[in-house]
Amino acid sequence: MNLSPHFTLKELCKSQTALRLNLDNSPTPEHIDNLKYLALNILEPIRNKFGAFTPTSGYRSKALNEAINGSAKSQHSKGEAVDLDIVGVPNKELCKWIYDNLEYDQLILEFWDEKNDDPNQGWVHVSTTSECRKSCLSYDGKKYSHLKL
């Protein structure tokens, strides 16, 4: 099932952990609607700017989210969030572009530390809802901090 011109439900629900643990990672119709909104309003504009890429994590069922020790409030479990990095694009640059150009709810440079000079460390988490908070954070593996871009 296509969610948008370039993104499918299958790729946004793909999980090696779910396969390995034999967990059902099927979204409900409400989650599919959220994933369509995410694909059209977040993923497609990013693809138009930076070219083809594959999200690293999208939808997570409650069982999958619990198996990976995800937050009980995870927007991944609502179909509202995606994690990504794009080969050849520094994650801070990707984050800055999203910050400047898209209506997001939460934007997080995950496992990122400004003191580390590796531009590809970690990944970018981005979520969207109908009421976007425009929360921009970094997470170094221990604590969240407000991110100034």
Z-matrix of the N, CA and C atoms (Angstrom, degrees):
N
C 1 1.448
C 2 1.524 1 108.72
N 3 1.335 2 115.86 1 128.02
C 4 1.458 3 120.80 2 176.43
C 5 1.524 4 110.03 3 -82.47
N 6 1.338 5 115.12 4 132.45
C 7 1.459 6 121.25 5 174.88
C 8 1.520 7 110.58 6 -92.52
N 9 1.323 8 114.81 7 -27.78
C 10 1.462 9 122.95 8 -178.81
C 11 1.529 10 106.33 9 -157.96
N 12 1.330 11 118.95 10 179.64
C 13 1.465 12 119.39 11 -178.49
C 14 1.536 13 114.89 12 -56.47
N 15 1.346 14 118.40 13 -30.88
C 16 1.464 15 119.77 14 -173.82
C 17 1.528 16 115.30 15 -122.67
N 18 1.332 17 118.38 16 2.87
C 19 1.459 18 120.36 17 -176.84
C 20 1.525 19 110.66 18 -131.36
N 21 1.337 20 114.96 19 137.97
C 22 1.461 21 121.11 20 -177.48
C 23 1.525 22 111.18 21 -111.57
N 24 1.315 23 114.72 22 159.46
C 25 1.457 24 120.61 23 175.49
C 26 1.527 25 109.91 24 -61.12
N 27 1.320 26 116.92 25 -40.76
C 28 1.462 27 121.16 26 -178.11
C 29 1.527 28 111.44 27 -57.81
N 30 1.336 29 117.64 28 -45.18
C 31 1.465 30 117.91 29 -177.32
C 32 1.525 31 112.79 30 -73.10
N 33 1.327 32 117.53 31 -25.79
C 34 1.464 33 119.38 32 178.33
C 35 1.527 34 112.67 33 -85.47
N 36 1.329 35 117.37 34 -5.52
C 37 1.466 36 121.58 35 176.08
C 38 1.525 37 112.02 36 -113.86
N 39 1.317 38 117.32 37 -1.73
C 40 1.454 39 122.08 38 -177.87
C 41 1.528 40 110.24 39 -64.07
N 42 1.317 41 116.22 40 133.05
C 43 1.460 42 121.09 41 178.08
C 44 1.519 43 110.20 42 -153.18
N 45 1.309 44 116.62 43 118.08
C 46 1.464 45 121.12 44 175.89
C 47 1.528 46 110.40 45 -64.70
N 48 1.335 47 116.30 46 -35.67
C 49 1.466 48 120.05 47 179.01
C 50 1.530 49 110.54 48 -64.17
N 51 1.328 50 117.09 49 -44.75
C 52 1.465 51 120.39 50 178.13
C 53 1.529 52 110.67 51 -60.65
N 54 1.314 53 117.67 52 -42.83
C 55 1.464 54 121.17 53 178.32
C 56 1.522 55 110.84 54 -62.87
N 57 1.334 56 115.92 55 -47.48
C 58 1.462 57 121.11 56 -177.85
C 59 1.533 58 111.64 57 -61.72
N 60 1.345 59 116.82 58 -39.40
C 61 1.462 60 121.54 59 -177.80
C 62 1.531 61 113.10 60 -93.47
N 63 1.340 62 116.27 61 3.44
C 64 1.462 63 122.52 62 -178.78
C 65 1.532 64 111.94 63 55.68
N 66 1.337 65 115.70 64 47.81
C 67 1.458 66 122.29 65 179.56
C 68 1.524 67 109.93 66 -101.47
N 69 1.308 68 115.72 67 139.07
C 70 1.463 69 120.83 68 175.44
C 71 1.527 70 108.06 69 -75.47
N 72 1.305 71 117.04 70 121.82
C 73 1.463 72 121.49 71 179.26
C 74 1.535 73 109.99 72 -116.54
N 75 1.322 74 115.96 73 41.04
C 76 1.467 75 121.75 74 -179.10
C 77 1.522 76 110.21 75 -90.37
N 78 1.322 77 117.48 76 129.52
C 79 1.462 78 120.72 77 178.55
C 80 1.526 79 112.36 78 -81.15
N 81 1.321 80 116.24 79 156.70
C 82 1.461 81 122.52 80 173.64
C 83 1.533 82 107.78 81 -79.30
N 84 1.329 83 118.72 82 168.14
C 85 1.469 84 120.17 83 175.76
C 86 1.535 85 112.94 84 -56.49
N 87 1.327 86 117.75 85 -37.45
C 88 1.472 87 120.23 86 177.47
C 89 1.531 88 110.76 87 -63.31
N 90 1.331 89 116.41 88 -41.50
C 91 1.461 90 120.42 89 178.08
C 92 1.527 91 110.70 90 -64.84
N 93 1.330 92 116.47 91 -37.77
C 94 1.472 93 120.29 92 178.89
C 95 1.530 94 109.58 93 -63.93
N 96 1.311 95 118.05 94 -41.13
C 97 1.471 96 120.75 95 176.13
C 98 1.526 97 110.60 96 -59.87
N 99 1.332 98 116.58 97 -42.42
C 100 1.467 99 120.37 98 178.14
C 101 1.529 100 111.27 99 -64.20
N 102 1.327 101 115.96 100 -40.34
C 103 1.464 102 119.77 101 179.13
C 104 1.529 103 111.45 102 -65.82
N 105 1.326 104 117.08 103 -36.55
C 106 1.466 105 120.18 104 175.75
C 107 1.528 106 110.28 105 -62.30
N 108 1.321 107 116.22 106 -45.12
C 109 1.465 108 121.29 107 178.53
C 110 1.530 109 110.13 108 -60.20
N 111 1.328 110 116.54 109 -43.99
C 112 1.463 111 122.09 110 178.25
C 113 1.528 112 111.26 111 -62.15
N 114 1.321 113 116.71 112 -46.06
C 115 1.465 114 120.74 113 -178.96
C 116 1.529 115 111.34 114 -63.05
N 117 1.326 116 116.98 115 -44.35
C 118 1.467 117 120.68 116 -177.77
C 119 1.527 118 113.24 117 -72.34
N 120 1.315 119 117.46 118 -38.44
C 121 1.465 120 120.90 119 -171.50
C 122 1.521 121 115.31 120 -98.24
N 123 1.328 122 116.91 121 -16.29
C 124 1.465 123 120.75 122 179.39
C 125 1.533 124 110.65 123 -119.17
N 126 1.322 125 116.87 124 -58.33
C 127 1.461 126 119.75 125 -172.91
C 128 1.521 127 113.86 126 -68.56
N 129 1.324 128 118.03 127 -44.51
C 130 1.471 129 119.59 128 -179.28
C 131 1.536 130 112.34 129 -62.08
N 132 1.332 131 119.90 130 -46.16
C 133 1.470 132 118.40 131 177.07
C 134 1.535 133 113.27 132 -61.61
N 135 1.331 134 117.17 133 -36.00
C 136 1.468 135 119.90 134 177.46
C 137 1.526 136 109.24 135 -65.45
N 138 1.335 137 117.07 136 -43.78
C 139 1.472 138 120.16 137 178.96
C 140 1.525 139 110.98 138 -63.03
N 141 1.325 140 117.02 139 -40.40
C 142 1.467 141 120.15 140 178.68
C 143 1.519 142 111.80 141 -61.76
N 144 1.303 143 117.65 142 -34.20
C 145 1.467 144 122.02 143 -179.83
C 146 1.527 145 112.50 144 -81.06
N 147 1.346 146 117.34 145 -46.52
C 148 1.466 147 120.82 146 -169.30
C 149 1.523 148 115.11 147 -108.69
N 150 1.328 149 118.42 148 -8.30
C 151 1.456 150 120.77 149 -178.37
C 152 1.520 151 111.93 150 95.09
N 153 1.319 152 115.33 151 -177.60
C 154 1.464 153 122.28 152 -174.06
C 155 1.525 154 111.81 153 -63.38
N 156 1.317 155 115.63 154 142.43
C 157 1.459 156 123.18 155 175.18
C 158 1.523 157 107.51 156 -158.37
N 159 1.319 158 116.00 157 165.58
C 160 1.457 159 121.95 158 176.31
C 161 1.520 160 108.71 159 -119.23
N 162 1.326 161 118.20 160 123.34
C 163 1.468 162 119.68 161 176.73
C 164 1.522 163 110.44 162 -58.39
N 165 1.324 164 116.96 163 145.56
C 166 1.459 165 120.46 164 -179.17
C 167 1.526 166 112.25 165 -88.69
N 168 1.323 167 117.71 166 -24.47
C 169 1.460 168 121.27 167 178.15
C 170 1.517 169 108.77 168 -156.13
N 171 1.312 170 115.69 169 134.83
C 172 1.461 171 121.01 170 178.55
C 173 1.519 172 109.63 171 -129.54
N 174 1.320 173 116.42 172 -115.64
C 175 1.459 174 121.18 173 -177.69
C 176 1.530 175 111.26 174 -66.40
N 177 1.342 176 115.30 175 141.14
C 178 1.463 177 122.37 176 173.35
C 179 1.518 178 109.21 177 -132.84
N 180 1.313 179 117.10 178 121.93
C 181 1.465 180 120.46 179 174.24
C 182 1.523 181 108.41 180 -63.68
N 183 1.335 182 115.68 181 164.85
C 184 1.461 183 119.91 182 178.45
C 185 1.533 184 110.47 183 -57.22
N 186 1.329 185 116.84 184 -43.85
C 187 1.466 186 121.11 185 -179.20
C 188 1.529 187 111.38 186 -63.00
N 189 1.326 188 117.07 187 -43.09
C 190 1.464 189 120.25 188 178.30
C 191 1.521 190 110.54 189 -66.10
N 192 1.309 191 116.71 190 -43.92
C 193 1.461 192 120.12 191 -179.98
C 194 1.530 193 110.90 192 -59.86
N 195 1.325 194 117.11 193 -41.81
C 196 1.463 195 120.71 194 177.20
C 197 1.530 196 111.01 195 -65.47
N 198 1.325 197 117.11 196 -39.13
C 199 1.471 198 121.17 197 -178.85
C 200 1.520 199 112.43 198 -63.45
N 201 1.335 200 117.11 199 -30.63
C 202 1.468 201 119.66 200 179.76
C 203 1.528 202 111.88 201 -97.97
N 204 1.335 203 115.67 202 8.64
C 205 1.471 204 121.60 203 -178.47
C 206 1.523 205 112.55 204 60.58
N 207 1.325 206 116.00 205 37.32
C 208 1.462 207 121.13 206 176.99
C 209 1.523 208 111.19 207 -73.39
N 210 1.305 209 115.95 208 162.19
C 211 1.460 210 121.74 209 178.44
C 212 1.528 211 110.23 210 -62.20
N 213 1.321 212 116.20 211 140.29
C 214 1.465 213 120.57 212 176.94
C 215 1.529 214 111.09 213 -62.75
N 216 1.320 215 117.06 214 -20.99
C 217 1.470 216 122.07 215 179.80
C 218 1.533 217 112.01 216 -98.55
N 219 1.314 218 117.44 217 12.51
C 220 1.461 219 121.50 218 -174.37
C 221 1.522 220 113.03 219 -53.90
N 222 1.323 221 116.11 220 128.51
C 223 1.464 222 120.27 221 175.73
C 224 1.525 223 111.07 222 -72.68
N 225 1.327 224 117.87 223 -16.93
C 226 1.468 225 120.36 224 173.53
C 227 1.529 226 109.59 225 -59.59
N 228 1.336 227 117.10 226 -38.23
C 229 1.469 228 121.50 227 -177.62
C 230 1.520 229 113.19 228 -74.23
N 231 1.311 230 116.10 229 -8.48
C 232 1.469 231 120.99 230 175.92
C 233 1.530 232 111.18 231 -104.28
N 234 1.321 233 116.84 232 -3.16
C 235 1.462 234 120.59 233 -176.21
C 236 1.515 235 112.61 234 77.27
N 237 1.314 236 116.59 235 21.94
C 238 1.468 237 121.34 236 -176.24
C 239 1.523 238 113.92 237 -106.84
N 240 1.337 239 118.66 238 -1.18
C 241 1.465 240 120.56 239 -173.96
C 242 1.518 241 112.13 240 -135.60
N 243 1.318 242 113.94 241 155.04
C 244 1.457 243 121.60 242 178.32
C 245 1.531 244 108.20 243 -146.30
N 246 1.328 245 115.29 244 147.65
C 247 1.464 246 121.86 245 172.98
C 248 1.521 247 106.95 246 -111.05
N 249 1.331 248 115.37 247 143.16
C 250 1.450 249 118.68 248 -179.85
C 251 1.519 250 111.32 249 -157.99
N 252 1.292 251 113.68 250 157.89
C 253 1.454 252 122.72 251 163.64
C 254 1.518 253 105.37 252 -147.09
N 255 1.303 254 115.21 253 152.80
C 256 1.464 255 120.53 254 -175.24
C 257 1.515 256 108.14 255 -122.58
N 258 1.317 257 116.56 256 123.16
C 259 1.457 258 121.64 257 179.93
C 260 1.532 259 109.28 258 -54.19
N 261 1.331 260 116.02 259 129.63
C 262 1.459 261 121.18 260 177.49
C 263 1.523 262 114.59 261 87.55
N 264 1.333 263 117.88 262 -5.13
C 265 1.460 264 121.35 263 179.73
C 266 1.537 265 108.09 264 -117.21
N 267 1.333 266 118.04 265 114.60
C 268 1.463 267 119.07 266 177.59
C 269 1.532 268 110.74 267 -56.66
N 270 1.314 269 115.83 268 137.38
C 271 1.462 270 120.06 269 -175.87
C 272 1.524 271 112.78 270 -60.26
N 273 1.331 272 118.46 271 -34.74
C 274 1.462 273 119.75 272 178.16
C 275 1.537 274 110.08 273 -67.22
N 276 1.330 275 117.46 274 -36.39
C 277 1.472 276 121.24 275 176.67
C 278 1.530 277 110.68 276 -65.45
N 279 1.326 278 117.60 277 -42.79
C 280 1.461 279 121.94 278 176.97
C 281 1.526 280 110.05 279 -61.57
N 282 1.313 281 116.06 280 -45.44
C 283 1.467 282 121.58 281 179.16
C 284 1.529 283 110.37 282 -60.62
N 285 1.314 284 117.55 283 -44.29
C 286 1.465 285 122.15 284 -179.82
C 287 1.523 286 110.50 285 -62.11
N 288 1.326 287 117.64 286 -41.42
C 289 1.467 288 120.92 287 -179.80
C 290 1.535 289 110.16 288 -64.57
N 291 1.327 290 116.77 289 -44.01
C 292 1.468 291 120.08 290 177.79
C 293 1.525 292 109.33 291 -61.31
N 294 1.314 293 116.88 292 -45.83
C 295 1.463 294 123.35 293 179.63
C 296 1.533 295 111.09 294 -54.87
N 297 1.319 296 116.03 295 -44.55
C 298 1.466 297 121.55 296 -176.05
C 299 1.524 298 114.40 297 -80.31
N 300 1.343 299 118.09 298 -22.60
C 301 1.466 300 119.77 299 -167.26
C 302 1.522 301 117.35 300 -122.93
N 303 1.325 302 118.71 301 -15.56
C 304 1.465 303 119.50 302 -173.45
C 305 1.522 304 112.37 303 -121.97
N 306 1.325 305 115.26 304 155.78
C 307 1.462 306 121.79 305 174.13
C 308 1.526 307 107.25 306 -89.58
N 309 1.311 308 116.57 307 98.74
C 310 1.451 309 121.67 308 -178.98
C 311 1.522 310 109.48 309 -113.31
N 312 1.311 311 115.59 310 160.44
C 313 1.454 312 121.06 311 174.12
C 314 1.527 313 109.23 312 -92.55
N 315 1.331 314 115.40 313 -53.87
C 316 1.454 315 120.46 314 -179.95
C 317 1.520 316 109.10 315 -134.47
N 318 1.310 317 115.54 316 136.24
C 319 1.459 318 123.18 317 179.90
C 320 1.520 319 106.23 318 -130.73
N 321 1.342 320 116.72 319 120.88
C 322 1.462 321 120.39 320 -176.39
C 323 1.521 322 109.77 321 -133.67
N 324 1.330 323 115.83 322 127.68
C 325 1.466 324 120.99 323 167.04
C 326 1.527 325 104.86 324 -83.53
N 327 1.337 326 116.34 325 103.01
C 328 1.464 327 121.99 326 -174.96
C 329 1.527 328 111.11 327 -85.96
N 330 1.336 329 115.43 328 139.38
C 331 1.462 330 122.96 329 179.88
C 332 1.524 331 110.50 330 50.54
N 333 1.316 332 113.82 331 50.39
C 334 1.466 333 123.03 332 -176.79
C 335 1.520 334 108.70 333 -125.05
N 336 1.309 335 115.00 334 136.18
C 337 1.460 336 121.34 335 178.33
C 338 1.520 337 107.87 336 -135.18
N 339 1.326 338 116.51 337 121.14
C 340 1.460 339 120.97 338 -177.08
C 341 1.523 340 112.52 339 -58.81
N 342 1.333 341 117.59 340 -25.77
C 343 1.472 342 121.41 341 -179.88
C 344 1.522 343 112.04 342 -72.60
N 345 1.322 344 116.66 343 -21.50
C 346 1.456 345 121.90 344 178.37
C 347 1.530 346 107.45 345 -84.51
N 348 1.336 347 117.69 346 127.73
C 349 1.472 348 119.79 347 -175.07
C 350 1.534 349 113.96 348 -87.44
N 351 1.341 350 118.13 349 10.38
C 352 1.461 351 121.18 350 178.27
C 353 1.529 352 109.52 351 -82.38
N 354 1.345 353 118.45 352 110.63
C 355 1.464 354 120.88 353 -177.39
C 356 1.522 355 113.76 354 -67.57
N 357 1.330 356 117.96 355 -14.13
C 358 1.464 357 120.86 356 -177.06
C 359 1.526 358 113.16 357 -106.34
N 360 1.324 359 116.55 358 12.57
C 361 1.465 360 118.58 359 178.61
C 362 1.520 361 110.84 360 -64.16
N 363 1.315 362 116.55 361 145.27
C 364 1.452 363 121.56 362 175.93
C 365 1.514 364 113.99 363 64.89
N 366 1.327 365 114.97 364 -147.07
C 367 1.456 366 122.20 365 -179.64
C 368 1.522 367 108.93 366 -158.48
N 369 1.324 368 115.88 367 174.69
C 370 1.466 369 122.35 368 177.99
C 371 1.523 370 108.54 369 -107.23
N 372 1.326 371 115.57 370 127.73
C 373 1.461 372 122.91 371 172.71
C 374 1.525 373 105.88 372 -104.53
N 375 1.328 374 116.38 373 130.91
C 376 1.468 375 120.00 374 176.91
C 377 1.523 376 108.72 375 -139.63
N 378 1.326 377 114.93 376 138.21
C 379 1.461 378 120.32 377 178.01
C 380 1.519 379 109.08 378 -131.95
N 381 1.322 380 114.37 379 162.05
C 382 1.456 381 119.94 380 176.73
C 383 1.519 382 109.47 381 -147.04
N 384 1.306 383 114.97 382 148.95
C 385 1.464 384 122.93 383 175.49
C 386 1.524 385 106.22 384 -142.59
N 387 1.308 386 116.36 385 178.78
C 388 1.461 387 118.80 386 177.82
C 389 1.532 388 111.39 387 -71.41
N 390 1.322 389 117.67 388 -20.46
C 391 1.468 390 121.83 389 177.29
C 392 1.525 391 108.75 390 -122.70
N 393 1.315 392 117.46 391 92.22
C 394 1.457 393 122.73 392 -173.82
C 395 1.527 394 112.58 393 -81.89
N 396 1.338 395 115.28 394 129.30
C 397 1.470 396 121.94 395 178.97
C 398 1.523 397 113.20 396 -82.26
N 399 1.335 398 117.21 397 -21.51
C 400 1.466 399 122.69 398 -176.40
C 401 1.534 400 110.52 399 59.66
N 402 1.334 401 116.31 400 46.14
C 403 1.455 402 122.90 401 177.54
C 404 1.527 403 108.65 402 -86.69
N 405 1.334 404 117.01 403 124.04
C 406 1.467 405 121.74 404 -178.17
C 407 1.530 406 108.78 405 -123.00
N 408 1.338 407 115.98 406 117.82
C 409 1.456 408 122.24 407 -173.71
C 410 1.523 409 111.76 408 -134.10
N 411 1.319 410 115.13 409 165.23
C 412 1.455 411 121.36 410 166.06
C 413 1.524 412 106.94 411 -123.82
N 414 1.316 413 115.71 412 155.06
C 415 1.458 414 121.75 413 178.95
C 416 1.512 415 107.27 414 -137.27
N 417 1.330 416 116.20 415 122.23
C 418 1.466 417 120.43 416 -176.15
C 419 1.532 418 113.24 417 -97.48
N 420 1.323 419 117.26 418 8.08
C 421 1.451 420 121.79 419 -177.32
C 422 1.508 421 112.35 420 103.00
N 423 1.341 422 115.52 421 -12.93
C 424 1.470 423 120.76 422 -179.33
C 425 1.512 424 111.90 423 -125.79
N 426 1.326 425 116.83 424 -41.56
C 427 1.459 426 119.53 425 -176.75
C 428 1.516 427 110.89 426 -145.38
N 429 1.331 428 113.61 427 154.72
C 430 1.468 429 121.69 428 174.13
C 431 1.507 430 109.06 429 -92.14
N 432 1.334 431 116.01 430 144.61
C 433 1.465 432 122.19 431 175.88
C 434 1.510 433 108.31 432 -138.01
N 435 1.326 434 116.29 433 150.39
C 436 1.463 435 119.84 434 174.22
C 437 1.517 436 107.38 435 -66.96
N 438 1.316 437 115.88 436 136.92
C 439 1.461 438 121.83 437 -176.92
C 440 1.521 439 109.36 438 -105.83
N 441 1.288 440 116.22 439 125.97
C 442 1.460 441 122.59 440 175.61
C 443 1.512 442 107.62 441 -98.48
N 444 1.333 443 116.31 442 121.74
C 445 1.471 444 120.17 443 179.80
C 446 1.509 445 110.33 444 -113.44
